[in-house]
Amino acid sequence: MRVAPYYWSSIEGTPYDKGYAAFRPAEFMNGSHNPREIALSSYRNYYVAGGYDVDRLTWTLDTFLRSPNPGKVLEVGCGNGAMLQILANRKIGAVGVDASSSGIDRCLAAGLRAQCLDVSTDGLPFPDNSFDVVISLETFEHLMNPHYALQEVRRTLRSGGTFLCSIPNPRTGHPYLYPGLFEYKNFRRFLRQSGFSIERVQHWQWAPRETILPLSLRHIPVLNGRIIAGGLRRLVEKSYRVVSVFPYFCYWIWTFDCLCQKDLSGDIYASTAARTRPGTEQGYPPGAATHSATTR
């Protein structure tokens, strides 16, 4: 839906005659205030000093992508091309996108297929059902519009295709634009309501050992050391594992292995609008408050 530019002007002889200069958000959103430009500017030089640990990337492929021929692969948040290079070395066809022009420059210099864009606002420049696998490692927590980005992943991924997505545990101190969304249970729900089934979750490394302690105790050296905090963390992890519960709070990064289910509705945005429209009670349990139309 296209919304016409909104004008707030000083109109003599009307309630708007407040002496305000004309305010035109459609013009205000150009340049550095445009969400796309903010993203591209903020991450332009993100990879000037290099990329992330190759061991982490290799572990991801060895753990989740064991087939020598997984099909067409897209990496959302390809950075400086480290993962794309590993895939190329394995003779796996892949393309990447990232909002960092410095990272994309490195990809292109290495002969890798990559494009500079912000998936959160630009979307993905590929037809529907283009890929068999989409990989996005520690990227969604950086996006202004993770819902739209995830819908674009779903659109370009074939039904039954694999989506590998990882996020850091908030306990590690990683900053978040949307803190609640990236709590473990909430992110699982976010993936499921967007049309993905979660097949399994694997962790990468421990979270800092002091994070097992209450906040009020983490600054006490005798408690946050290897013996007490570290021992408690291992004890808690083993206790959860014994009863087949994933102790997500013990780990640094969670990697979600998902299947794209296009036979299920993943359009939560349209569903939310339909269920909350004034005058409807669709989707509300008996006795729950509903949005009802009012007249005056």
C-alpha positions as CSV (number, residue, x, y, z in Angstrom):
1,M,0.0,0.0,0.0
2,R,1.4,3.4,-1.0
3,V,0.8,6.2,1.4
4,A,0.7,9.8,0.1
5,P,3.2,12.2,1.6
6,Y,1.8,13.9,4.7
7,Y,1.9,17.7,4.9
8,W,1.6,19.7,8.1
9,S,1.4,23.3,7.1
10,S,0.5,26.7,8.5
11,I,-2.9,27.5,7.0
12,E,-4.2,30.9,7.9
13,G,-7.7,30.9,9.4
14,T,-7.8,27.2,10.2
15,P,-7.0,25.2,13.4
16,Y,-3.6,24.5,11.7
17,D,-2.6,28.1,11.9
18,K,0.0,27.5,14.6
19,G,2.9,29.3,12.9
20,Y,4.7,26.0,12.0
21,A,6.8,25.7,9.0
22,A,5.7,23.1,6.5
23,F,6.6,19.6,7.6
24,R,7.0,17.0,4.9
25,P,8.1,13.6,6.2
26,A,8.4,12.3,2.6
27,E,11.2,14.8,2.0
28,F,12.6,14.4,5.5
29,M,13.1,10.7,4.9
30,N,15.5,11.3,2.0
31,G,19.3,11.2,2.5
32,S,20.8,10.2,5.9
33,H,17.4,9.9,7.5
34,N,16.2,7.2,5.2
35,P,16.3,3.8,6.9
36,R,18.2,2.3,4.0
37,E,20.9,5.0,4.0
38,I,21.2,4.7,7.8
39,A,21.9,1.0,7.4
40,L,24.4,1.4,4.6
41,S,26.2,4.3,6.3
42,S,26.4,2.5,9.7
43,Y,27.9,-0.7,8.3
44,R,29.9,0.8,5.4
45,N,33.3,0.2,7.0
46,Y,32.2,-2.7,9.2
47,Y,34.7,-5.1,7.8
48,V,37.7,-2.8,7.2
49,A,39.6,-4.6,10.0
50,G,38.7,-8.1,8.8
51,G,36.0,-10.7,9.5
52,Y,35.1,-13.3,12.0
53,D,36.6,-16.7,13.0
54,V,36.7,-19.1,10.1
55,D,36.5,-22.0,12.5
56,R,33.0,-20.9,13.5
57,L,31.9,-20.8,9.8
58,T,33.5,-24.2,9.1
59,W,31.7,-25.7,12.1
60,T,28.4,-24.4,10.9
61,L,28.8,-26.1,7.5
62,D,30.1,-29.3,8.9
63,T,27.3,-29.5,11.5
64,F,24.3,-28.5,9.3
65,L,25.2,-28.8,5.7
66,R,26.9,-32.1,5.3
67,S,25.6,-32.8,1.8
68,P,28.3,-32.2,-0.9
69,N,25.6,-30.8,-3.2
70,P,23.1,-28.8,-1.1
71,G,21.9,-26.9,-4.1
72,K,21.8,-23.1,-4.5
73,V,22.9,-21.2,-1.4
74,L,22.3,-17.6,-0.4
75,E,24.1,-16.0,2.5
76,V,22.3,-13.0,4.1
77,G,25.0,-11.0,5.9
78,C,28.0,-12.4,4.0
79,G,30.4,-9.8,5.4
80,N,33.8,-10.0,3.8
81,G,33.0,-13.3,2.1
82,A,34.6,-15.8,4.4
83,M,31.7,-18.2,4.3
84,L,31.3,-17.7,0.5
85,Q,34.9,-18.6,0.1
86,I,34.6,-21.8,2.1
87,L,31.5,-22.7,0.0
88,A,33.4,-21.9,-3.2
89,N,36.3,-24.1,-2.1
90,R,33.8,-26.9,-1.6
91,K,32.4,-26.4,-5.1
92,I,29.1,-25.2,-3.8
93,G,27.4,-22.4,-5.7
94,A,26.5,-19.5,-3.5
95,V,25.8,-15.8,-3.6
96,G,25.8,-13.3,-0.7
97,V,24.3,-10.0,0.3
98,D,25.4,-7.5,2.9
99,A,24.9,-3.8,3.9
100,S,28.6,-3.3,4.3
101,S,30.2,-1.9,1.1
102,S,33.7,-2.6,2.6
103,G,32.7,-6.3,3.0
104,I,31.2,-6.5,-0.5
105,D,34.4,-4.9,-2.0
106,R,36.4,-7.7,-0.4
107,C,34.0,-10.3,-1.8
108,L,34.2,-8.9,-5.3
109,A,38.0,-8.6,-5.2
110,A,38.1,-12.3,-4.3
111,G,35.9,-13.2,-7.3
112,L,32.9,-14.0,-5.1
113,R,29.3,-13.3,-6.1
114,A,27.9,-10.7,-3.8
115,Q,25.7,-7.6,-3.7
116,C,25.6,-4.6,-1.4
117,L,22.1,-4.0,-0.1
118,D,20.1,-3.7,3.1
119,V,17.7,-6.7,3.1
120,S,15.7,-5.0,5.8
121,T,14.6,-2.3,3.4
122,D,15.7,-3.4,-0.1
123,G,14.4,-6.9,0.1
124,L,16.2,-9.6,-1.9
125,P,16.7,-9.1,-5.7
126,F,15.9,-12.7,-6.5
127,P,12.8,-14.5,-7.8
128,D,10.6,-16.6,-5.6
129,N,11.9,-20.1,-4.7
130,S,15.4,-19.3,-6.0
131,F,17.4,-21.1,-3.3
132,D,17.7,-24.4,-1.6
133,V,19.6,-23.1,1.4
134,V,19.7,-19.6,3.1
135,I,22.4,-18.9,5.7
136,S,22.3,-15.9,8.0
137,L,24.8,-15.9,10.9
138,E,24.6,-13.2,13.6
139,T,22.8,-10.9,11.2
140,F,19.1,-10.5,12.1
141,E,19.9,-8.7,15.4
142,H,21.4,-5.9,13.3
143,L,18.4,-5.4,11.0
144,M,15.9,-2.5,11.4
145,N,13.1,-4.6,10.1
146,P,13.8,-8.3,10.9
147,H,10.2,-9.3,10.1
148,Y,10.4,-8.1,6.5
149,A,13.9,-9.6,6.1
150,L,12.6,-13.0,7.3
151,Q,9.6,-12.8,4.9
152,E,12.1,-12.2,2.0
153,V,14.1,-15.2,3.1
154,R,11.0,-17.3,3.0
155,R,9.9,-15.9,-0.4
156,T,13.2,-16.7,-2.1
157,L,13.7,-20.1,-0.3
158,R,12.0,-23.1,-1.9
159,S,9.4,-25.0,0.1
160,G,11.2,-27.6,2.2
161,G,14.5,-25.6,1.9
162,T,16.9,-25.1,4.8
163,F,17.3,-21.8,6.7
164,L,20.3,-21.7,9.0
165,C,20.1,-18.7,11.3
166,S,22.1,-17.9,14.4
167,I,21.9,-15.1,17.1
168,P,24.0,-14.3,20.2
169,N,22.7,-15.0,23.6
170,P,21.6,-11.6,25.2
171,R,23.4,-12.6,28.4
172,T,26.7,-12.1,26.6
173,G,26.1,-8.3,26.6
174,H,25.5,-8.0,22.8
175,P,23.4,-4.9,22.1
176,Y,20.0,-5.3,20.4
177,L,17.6,-3.0,18.6
178,Y,14.8,-5.2,19.7
179,P,15.9,-6.8,23.0
180,G,12.8,-8.9,23.6
181,L,12.7,-10.5,20.2
182,F,16.1,-12.1,20.6
183,E,15.4,-13.9,23.8
184,Y,15.7,-17.6,23.0
185,K,12.0,-18.5,23.4
186,N,10.8,-15.4,21.6
187,F,13.0,-15.9,18.7
188,R,11.8,-19.5,18.3
189,R,8.3,-18.2,18.2
190,F,9.3,-15.5,15.7
191,L,10.6,-18.2,13.3
192,R,7.6,-20.4,13.7
193,Q,5.0,-17.8,13.2
194,S,6.8,-16.7,10.1
195,G,6.4,-20.1,8.4
196,F,9.5,-22.0,9.5
197,S,9.7,-25.3,11.5
198,I,12.7,-25.6,13.8
199,E,14.3,-29.0,13.3
200,R,17.1,-28.5,15.9
201,V,19.2,-25.9,17.7
202,Q,22.9,-26.2,18.3
203,H,25.2,-24.0,20.3
204,W,28.6,-22.5,19.7
205,Q,30.8,-22.1,22.7
206,W,30.0,-21.2,26.3
207,A,28.5,-17.9,27.4
208,P,30.8,-16.1,29.8
209,R,30.8,-18.2,33.0
210,E,29.7,-15.3,35.3
211,T,26.4,-15.0,33.3
212,I,25.2,-18.2,35.2
213,L,25.1,-16.0,38.3
214,P,22.5,-13.4,39.4
215,L,23.4,-9.9,38.3
216,S,24.0,-8.9,41.9
217,L,26.8,-11.5,42.3
218,R,28.6,-11.3,39.0
219,H,31.1,-8.6,40.2
220,I,32.4,-10.7,43.1
221,P,35.7,-12.2,42.0
222,V,35.6,-15.3,44.2
223,L,32.2,-16.2,42.7
224,N,32.6,-15.5,39.0
225,G,35.8,-17.5,38.6
226,R,36.4,-20.9,37.0
227,I,35.7,-23.0,40.1
228,I,32.4,-21.6,41.3
229,A,30.7,-20.0,38.3
230,G,32.4,-22.4,35.8
231,G,31.5,-25.4,37.9
232,L,27.9,-24.3,38.5
233,R,27.5,-23.7,34.7
234,R,28.6,-27.2,33.9
235,L,26.4,-28.7,36.6
236,V,23.3,-26.8,35.4
237,E,24.0,-27.7,31.8
238,K,24.3,-31.4,32.6
239,S,21.2,-31.3,34.7
240,Y,19.1,-29.9,31.8
241,R,20.6,-32.3,29.3
242,V,19.6,-35.3,31.5
243,V,16.0,-34.3,31.2
244,S,16.4,-33.5,27.4
245,V,16.0,-29.8,27.8
246,F,18.3,-27.4,25.9
247,P,20.1,-25.2,28.4
248,Y,20.2,-22.2,26.0
249,F,21.3,-19.7,28.7
250,C,24.6,-21.5,29.1
251,Y,25.8,-20.8,25.5
252,W,27.2,-17.9,23.5
253,I,25.5,-18.4,20.2
254,W,22.4,-20.4,19.1
255,T,22.1,-21.7,15.6
256,F,18.6,-22.7,14.4
257,D,18.2,-25.3,11.7
258,C,14.9,-24.6,10.1
259,L,12.7,-25.9,7.2
260,C,10.7,-23.5,5.1
261,Q,7.0,-24.5,5.2
262,K,5.2,-22.7,2.4
263,D,2.1,-24.7,3.0
264,L,1.6,-22.8,6.2
265,S,0.6,-19.2,6.4
266,G,3.7,-17.1,7.3
267,D,2.1,-13.7,6.7
268,I,1.7,-12.7,10.4
269,Y,1.6,-9.0,9.4
270,A,-1.6,-9.4,7.4
271,S,-3.0,-11.8,10.0
272,T,-2.5,-9.3,12.7
273,A,-4.3,-6.6,10.8
274,A,-7.2,-9.0,10.1
275,R,-7.5,-10.2,13.7
276,T,-7.4,-6.7,15.3
277,R,-9.6,-4.9,12.8
278,P,-12.3,-2.9,14.6
279,G,-15.6,-4.8,14.8
280,T,-14.1,-8.3,14.5
281,E,-13.6,-11.0,17.1
282,Q,-11.6,-13.4,15.0
283,G,-8.9,-15.1,16.8
284,Y,-9.9,-14.0,20.3
285,P,-10.9,-16.5,23.0
286,P,-14.4,-16.2,24.6
287,G,-14.6,-13.3,27.0
288,A,-11.4,-11.6,25.8
289,A,-11.3,-7.9,25.0
290,T,-11.8,-7.2,21.3
291,H,-11.3,-4.2,19.0
292,S,-14.9,-3.0,18.4
293,A,-16.1,-0.1,16.3
294,T,-17.5,2.8,18.2
295,T,-19.9,5.5,17.2
296,R,-20.5,9.0,18.5
